């Protein structure tokens, strides 16, 4: 019976040359996806490694650069992956981005199905996958029904490092088209400082007043950081 190799021993072999139980695809088929590590799942997406670096070692290197944080990896664009990981071509980059986006959408759909947006924490959990690790500001909205269940979550705008804005009339039109009775806003501060700016406060008040005219309630506006958030509602600013 052949001796099972360690990762370091496998480093210069192709996946097909490993013992069967070491091959991620075969392991998934035999034991299910839950049995695989993040690096093994990523290796399946990448399919092949680079010269002198097998696919599992490549996967481990990619994950180590984002501190094994899948949310952070999922925030990278195709262009960023091509720039930051030498040897990764467009096909591999597109595959990784597409797979992680599917995972994010699955999480979002599950959140929609079971969680009414009744507090700032539930809103943060909804928006964090979109905003948590961006290097620029974006503004998002969630349109809610009478039970405060999400109808749709939409990006309203994408801006620079320090600020973003959005078309208020267009957002209200989207709310009416979806028969929304409530809206929550969210944007991120890439700097990590969550205190709202004067512009953030003014924008929130304008949105609240405009929604009121149409009998739509602005239930909150949250500012998202990495692992934390600020809620206008919680701070009695709404």
N, C-alpha and C positions, 0 to 999 in steps of 0.2 A: 504494500500500500504506500503510495507516494507521500512524502512528508508535506504537510500544508505549509505554504510559504507565507511570510509576513509581507506587509506592504512594501517595505524597503527591498526585500528580495525580489519582489515582482516588478520593481521600478522600470526595468529595461525589457520586459516582456510585453507582448500584446495581450489583450484580454483573452483571446482565443487560446493562448498558450498556458493560461493559469489552470489550476485545478477547477473542475466544474463548480464546486461549491463556493469558489472565490469569484466567479463571474457574476456581475450584478444582474444581468438579464435572467440568467438561469436561477439565481437566488430568488429573484422576484417571482418567477414562475413556480418555484418549489415551495416557497414559504410566505409569499404575499408581499405587497409593497411595504407594509409596516415593518418588515424585518430588515429593511435596508437603511443604512445611514444616509444623511444628507449628501455626502460625497458620492456614495454609490448611486443614488438617484440622479444626481447631476451627471455622473459618468454615463448613464444610459442616454441622457439627452445629447451629450457631446459625441458619443459613439466611438470616436477614436482619439488618441492622444497626439502628441507632437514628437518630433525626432528626439530621442533620448528621454522622453517623459511619457509614461503610459497614461491612459485616460483617467485612472483613479488618482494618480499623483497630480495630474492637471486639475482635476476637480477639487482636490484638497488645497491646492495652491490658490485657486480662485476663491474658495470659501474663506481661507485664512486672511485674505486681503480685506474682507468685509467683516472680520471677527466672527465668522460663522453665523452671521445674521442674515436670514433669508429675506426679511423685509428690506434690508439695505441693498441686497443684491437685486431684488425685484424693482427697486427704484431706478436702477441704471438703464439708460437707453442703449440701443444698438451701437450708437456712435461712441458712447462711453466705454462699453465693453471692448470694442475694437481698439480704442486708444489705450486702455489700462492693462489689457491682457495680451501681450505680444504673442503672436502665433495663432490667435483665435481669428478665424475668418468670418465673413458675413453669415454663412449658413449656420454655423454654431451659435453665433451671437443672436440671430433671429430666433432660433429654436429655444434658447434659454429664456429670452424675453417673453416669447409667446407662452411658454409653459408656466412661468411665474405669474404672468397676467391671468391665465386661466385659474391658477390657485387663488389669486386675489379676488377674482370675480366669484369663485365658489364660496369664499369666506363672506363676501358681501351679500350674496344671495341667501346664505344661511342666516346672516344677521337680519336681513329684511323679513324673513319668514317668521322669526320667533320673537323679535324685540321691538316693541313700540318705543319711540324716542321720547321718553318721559323725563329724562334727566341729562345733565351734561356728560356724564360718563358714557351713556349709551351713544350719544352723538360722537364723542371722541373715538369710541371703538369703531364706529362706522367710517369716520373720515381719516383716521390715522393711517390705514393702508395706502391711501391716496397721497397724503401730505407729509408723513412722518420724516422722510429722509430726502426731501427735495432740496436742491441748492438754489432754488429761485422761488418766488412767491406765486401761489395759485389761489384762486377763489373758487369755492365749491358751494353748492346748495343741495339740500335734500327737500323734496316736495312730499308733503304728508297728507294722509287722509284724516277723517274724523277721529279715528282711533289712534292717531299719531304713528301709524305704520308707514314706512317709506313707500311712496309710489315710484319715485325715480331719484337717483343721485346723479348730479351733473356738474361738470367743470364749467364755470362761468367765464374764467379768464386765466391767462398765464402771463406773469409780468417779470420784472427784474429781480435783483437780489434784495432790494429794500422795499418794494411796494408793488401792488397790483390794484386794478380797478375793474369794474364790470359794467355792462349796460343794464341799468335797473329796469328800464321799460321792457327789454327783451326777457329778463328774468320773470317779471310779472306776467308777461304774455305766456310764457311757458307754464307758469303756475295755473293760470286760467284754463289753458288747453288741457291740463291734466286734472282739472277739478280739485286742485289742492286747497285745503282749508288752513294749512299752516306750512311754514317754511323755517328751516334753520340754515344759517350760513356758517362757513368755516374757511379760514385761510391759515397759512403757515408763516412762521418767522424763521427763516434759515439761520439767523444769528443765534437762535436759542433763547433770546430774551422775549418773554411772553407779554410784557406790559403793553397794553394797546397804545398806539400812537394817537395823536389828535385826529389824523386822517381816518384811522380805524373807528374812532368814536363818532365822528361826523357821518361817515358812511353808514354806520349801524343805525343812527337816529333817522337819517334820510330814508333808509330802507323800511324801518318800522313805521314811519309816517305814511309812506306810499302804500305799504301793505294794508294799513288800517282803512284807507279809503276804499279798498276793494274787499274789505271784510275778510282779509287773510291775516293770520297772526304770525308774527315773527317770534318764534319761541326762544331762540338763542342765537348767539354768534360766538363761536369758539375759535381761539387761536391755538394752533397745534404746534407743538415742539416735539423733540425726540423723547418720547416716554412721558410727556407731561402736556398740560394744556391750561388755557385761561378761558373762563366762561363769563360772558357779559351778564347772563342771568344770575349765576351764582354770586357775582359781585354786586348785584342790585343795580346794574347799569342798563336794565331793560324794563 
